[in-house]
Amino acid sequence: MKHYSVMLPEVIEGLNIKEDGVYVDATLGYAGHSKEILKRIKKGKLFAFDADSEAISYSHQHLSEIASNFKIIHANFIHLKEKLDEEGIKTVDGFLFDLGLSSPEIDDASRGFSFMQDAELDMRMNRSESLTAKDIVNKYNEKDLLNIFYKYAEEPRSREIVREIISYRKSKEITYTLELVDIIKKGVGANYFYKHHPERVIFQALRIEVNNELEAIEVALTEAIKRLNKGGRICVITFHSLEDRIVKNIFKEYSEVNEIFRGMPDIPEEYKPILKLINKKPITPSDEEIKINSRSKSAKLRIVERI
């Protein structure tokens, strides 16, 4: 199974790993980053989250070949607080969030993530959840579809796409990925479709809605900051502007003095920043990495440290 871990050396350096530290990989996937973390924490502990049971099964086997001081938690990282509380973990030395889909998830046509391979519209990272992309395109009303396409896809031709979806589903349920691609193409016209490829962002928007991705980032990242030990670090890899904007704004909030107290000689302790930015601008993949793994092209890595 071929899976590339995006910016692996940069992440490992960014985490500044301590041998006896506690680390959380909030997005285990196929364990590319987790394997390298585990190799470096002989006296520490790794907790890894994932909603995908297939990824968990694969990763457990491969991590077990390295060491036993890890635990995989079958849950989306939105449940970070309750799951770490259950484990009695109050403070952590490093968190990693890699917010991209893993290559095996994209390449497995049956998962319904890809707009290039035909499959039933699914897009669930956790297959035990009930909501699928098929449910959304067939059951959401016009207003709700418009909302998610404008908000999560930022697609200017969303209205035409939604009209075409509504019209099509009156006579037939929308079931398959390539069926939806054809509907999108008909809605916007071939010229716009082949020039701008709106299916990419429409599929992205559906995936975000199915998996509640953006809310999960806000909830989990805020919780991670609260649990971070002094000197501990958080690394976040994003793949599109919506994710990156959320991460950037949260890090900004916790790394700057509240504007009410800016410039004052004595700032109350509770209003002082608790994070420092390790990189002011996001780190991006090298040209060499992009050649090997073209899917890494849009990735951005942001790193902060607890002060």
N, C-alpha and C positions, 0 to 999 in steps of 0.2 A: 504494500500500500504506500503510494508516494504522497508525502505531505511535507511541505516546506513551512518552517516556522519563520515568520517574518521578523527581520532585524534581530536575529537570535543573539549575535555577539553584543549588539548595542543594548539589548534588554538585560543580559546577564551583567554587563558592566554597570548599567544604570541602577540595578537593584543593590549593588554594593554588598554582596551577600556575606553574612557572618556564619561561621561554621556551626554555632550553637543557636542560630536564630529560628524564629517561627515565620514561615512564609505561606502565603495564600495565592494560588493560581486560580483566579475567579473564572477562568475560561480554559479549562483543561484541554479540550479538543483531543488531538491525537498525541498529546504529551511531549511535543517537541521542546517547548520551553521548560516544562516540569522536569524532564529528564536531566537537563543541565543544572537546574536548581538543586535537585535531589543529590546529584554527585558532589555538591559543594557544602552540604549541611550534614556532616557526619554525626553531629551531636544535636541537631535541631529537629524540626518537624515540618512537613509539608502537608497542607490541606488544599485539595483541589476540587473545584466545583464544575459540574457539567450536567446539562439537562438531557443529553443524548446518550441513551443506554448503550448504543453500539460503540461510541467513542470511549465510554467508560470501560467496557469489556476489553477493548484493544489496549487501552492505556494502562489498566491494572496489570496486565500481563507484562508489559514492557517496563513499567516502573519497578515491578517485583524483581526483575533481573538485576536492578541496580542496588536497591536497599529495601528495608521494610518500614522505615520511619516516615510513612505517608498515610494519608487517609483520603479516599475519594468520596465526595458527597454528591449524591444524585439529586441535584436541585439547581434551578436557575440562580444566578448570583443576586437576584433581588431578595433572596432569603438569607443573605449573608449574616445579618444580625442574629436571627434566631438560631441558625445552624452553628455559628461560632459560640453562641451562648450555651447551646447543648453540649458542646465539646469543652466548655470551661475556658475558652480562649478569650481573654480580656484585652490583651495587647499583642500586636503583630509587628514584625521587623520589615516586612515587605509584602506588597500586593502587586500582582500583575493582572491587567485586563487587556486581552487581545480580542478586540470586538469584531473581528472578521469571521466569516464562515470558514471552516477548514476545507481544504481541497477535496477530501473524500465525500463530504456532505454535498458539495457543489456537483462533483462528478457522478454521484449516484443519482441517476435520472429519476428513480422512483421516489426520491424525497420531494420532488416538485419545486426545487429552488431555481432551476435553470430555465431561462427563456430560449435556450438553444436545443434542448432535448425534450421530446414529448413524454409527458407523464401526467398523472392526475394532480390537480392543483392542491398541494398540501402545505409545505413550508414550515411545518412544526419542527422545532429543534427537540422538543420533548414530545414524543409520539403518544404519551398518555394524556396530554391535554386534548380538549375537544375541538377548539376553534381551528379551522383550516382556511387557507386562501380561497378554496372553493366556496366555503360558507360566506365569506366576505363579498365576493363578486356576485353571488346569487341572492343574498339576503339583505345586505346593507341597502338602505334607501339612498336616493340620489344625493341628498345633502351630506350624509355620512361618507359616501364614497368620494365626493368632491373634497371634503375636509381632509381625508387621509392622503389623497393624491396631491393636493396643494401643499399640505403641511410636510409630508414625509418624502414626496418625490420632487416638490418644487417645480412641477411640470406645468408650463404655461398653457398647454393645450388640454389640460385635465377635463374641462367642461365637455369638449367634443368626445373624449374617450369615455367619460361616464355616460353620456347620451347613447353612445353606441352599445355599451354594456347593457344599459337598461332596455334598449330596443331589442337586442339579441335575445336576452333572457326571457322575454315575454313568450317566445315560441319554443325555446330550448334551454335547458340548464347548461351553464358553462362548466365544463368538467376538466378540460386538459390545458396544459401550459401553452402549446402551440396554437390551440384554439383561441386562447386569450390574446396571444401575439397577433393573430390575424384580425381580431376585433379591434385592437389598438391601431393597427395599420389602417384599417378601414375608417376608423374614427378621425384620424389625423391626415389621411392621404399619403400616397406612396412617397411623394417628394419629401415631405417633412419627416416621414418615418425613416427613410434611408439616410437622410442628412443628420438627424438628431438622435435617432434610436431611443424614443421615449419608453420602449418596453423595459429597458434597463432600470430606469428609476421607478417605473410603475411596479415592477416585480420587487424592487427594494422596499417600496412603500408597503406593499402587502406583507412582506416578511417582517417588517418592523411592527405592523399592526398585529399580526398573528402571535408574535413572541413578546409583545409589549416591551420592545427593546429600549426605547429612549427613557421611559420612566424607570426601568431597571437600572440604567446607568446612573441616573441622578440619585436614586435611593442607595445603591451599593457603594458608589464612590464617596458619598457623604459619610456613610458608616465606616468605610475604610479609613478615611481621614481621622475620625474620632478614635479609632483603635490603634493608630500608628504610634509606635515607640519613638522617642526622641532619637533622631538620626536615621530612623526608618524611612523607606522610600516607596513610592507608588509609581509604577510604569503603566502607561495606557497607550495602546495602539488603536488608532481609529482608521476608518476607511472611507468615510464620506463626511461632508461638511456639517451635517446635522449633529452627528456624534461629536465631531471635533469641537464644535461651538459649545456644546454642553460641557465637555471636559475643560476646555479653556476657561469658560466662565466660572466654573466651580473652583478651579485652581486659583483663579484671579481673586475670587472672594476671600479665600483663606490665606492668601499670600500678601495681601495689601492691607494697610491700615484703613479702617472704616473712614469714609470721607468726612464724617462729622468731626473726627479728631485729627485729621491730617494737618500737620504743621504745628500741633500743640506740643509743648515741651514735656508734659506728663500725660501719657496715654494710659487709661485704666487697663489693667492686665487682661481683662476679658475681651478687649478690643484690639489687642496686639495681634499681628499675623502669626499663624502657627505653622505655616509652610513657607519654604523658599523654592523658587523655580530653579531646577538644575539646568534646564535649557530654556532660554527666553523664547526662541523659535523652535518649532517642532523639528525633530530629527527625521530625515527621510531616507529611504533605502538607497544604497549605492547603485551606480549604473550596472555593476557586475551582478548584483542581486536581482535587479529588474530583468536582466538578460536571462537568468536562470528561472526566475519565477515572475512572469509578467503581471500576475495578480497582486504583487506587492507594490505596484506603481503608485497607487493612491494612498498608501499607508503613511501615517504620521505618528511619531512617538513623542509623548510628553512625559517628563519625569519631575517629580517633586520630592522634597525631603522635609520631614517634621523637625521643627527647630524648638 
